[in-house]
């Protein structure tokens, strides 16, 4: 059973790459090879006139077959798409991923029976252009996946094109998820599957646009092949049909981690296998079962008991002389960072340790398994904390799922009741400063003996910017001054990431000058490249102001919190997911030049969001020959429903407007 589970975890599940759209004004013909004149004559999709193309019809039929002494899954995919605008032609470029491991082909997938055609209306007649087999190509995506690719010929504005194919999969225990909704409208989408009674499954229907379900009990026949005696096996089966109509396009948007979380669709997961005469094989029933499966897996639990590969070298750290456990953890982490680099990949399972050490690079999982062996060697308790990354989708609500887990971080027992967290992907952070992609609200600390439990990492750490600006306004219309800023938490992470990604310090300073509209005379960054909880930045600057007649116009903030409102759409279909919540404290003191007086000055303001979760305080005052601003912003909410969008937008519009208010100085 462990072998079955291992390969089940390898399958990621195909998601069709054809982009799709919908039409509410016509009834699509669901018969393949039979486009209608009405479909071809269509020029616009009335409910969404911006649509570049529309999926007239899509269908996925899933069936079990029995051959080569085991079950297999056969997926029949069928698509019909109408191109409405010239840039909708790209939807006819098709890529189909399938599993074919370069090292182990015991379980594999194959793509068969590809058929595709384009239909155009020419002089009142339908002209068909068929895809030729020599225009179908295969290429390797990585060690595990291949791509079958083709571009349907003669596709242009006004074309109706359709294509179909079969995907045969040995992964009978893993049913690929199905998405009815796409990034273009869908007029009609259907999904049908017949599941033999031997397979027990969990069903999750997701999305805000409902799918019409239908369920029937049916009979299934499976033909037996040698070495079995000739004959058939008859059993009952569940026939499931889901239909979606007139589904709007759902695009990836700003402030959203994984749009697939919100697409209408169906997720099925096999939880057990019950064959007559055989004991019941449970795949997943509870999260405790999943804990056990992970701990029994050689590429996960097996690596938790590895010996520290750097045992001898680690003695040079003299951990016993360090005053605190946090300093010991930091020393071990930095030592390992010098030995191994992160290859940019997140994983749940580890590779061969010797190979990772030889190559001096690996996934975050490779790094984390070795890190835990070193921590345990130093008598520091630590545990894997499994999760689904924010960009890979949320864990199912309705049932446990080992297939949705895709990485883990390291939880380190700081005291008897508290943990701190680290991950091999951290190049710019610190203890408890993870990449935002890992700050999930559902992560599971895996303990032995059924003692695992859930933790919320979405509020991990303190994230803050504290900035002090001191300057004076020159009569010729410039600000000359200094800025001293301390970054903490994920604001440290963001600073270091920009600092590291710049070609050099000159390039970093140049980018900062462009962003802020300033000239920098002197620049210093303390802890810019170190493993520490904060970064301190200091620079001298000049900023050109607007001068007109006898007036100088100056934004008293100098460095704006928000120059443009991040929410400009009239409406929003998706929730808002803020990467992390932070606080900003900014104090600005500007001395005005002799011979000038303040003619206009913004009013103080305290802005509170409707839900009370975001607050901005803008206090401005005149102190003799100077203007002083104390600006404070804080937010404690990271998720907003679509029906809260107008309130969020209104708050940020007011905040943006306040950030752009000016002081007007007049020459006497």
Secondary structure, DSSP 8 states (H G I E B T S, - for coil): -HHHHHHHHH-------------SSS----STT---HHHHH----TT-TT-SEEEEEEEEEEEEEEETTEEEEEEEEEEEEEE-SGGGGGGGEEEEEEE--SS--SS-EEEEEEEEEEEEEETTEEEEEE--GGG-EEEE-SSSEEEEEEE-TT--TT-EEEEEEEEEES-TT----EES--SS-EEEEEEEEEEETTEEEEEEEESSS--EEEEEEEEEEEEE-TTS-SEEEEEEEEEEEEEEEEE------TT-S-GGGTS-EEEEEEEEE--TTS--EES-SSHHHHHHHHHH-TTTHHHHT---TTTTGGGGG-GGGSSSHHHHHHHHHHHHHHH-EE-S---SS---HHHHHHHTEE-HHHHHHHHHHHHHHTT--EEEEEE--GGG----SSS--STT--EEEEEEESSSS-EEEE-TT-SS-BTTB--GGG--S-EEE--STT--EEE--TT-S--EEEEEEEEEEETTTEEEEEEEEEEETHHHHHHHHHHHHSSSHHHHHHHHHHHHT-EEEEEEEETTTSSSSEEEEEEEEEEE-EEETTEEEE-TTSS-S-SS-S---S--SS-EE-S---EEEEEEEEE--TTEEEEE----EEEE-TTSSEEEEEEEEEETTEEEEEEEEEE---EE-GGGHHHHHHHHHHHHHHHT--EEEEE-
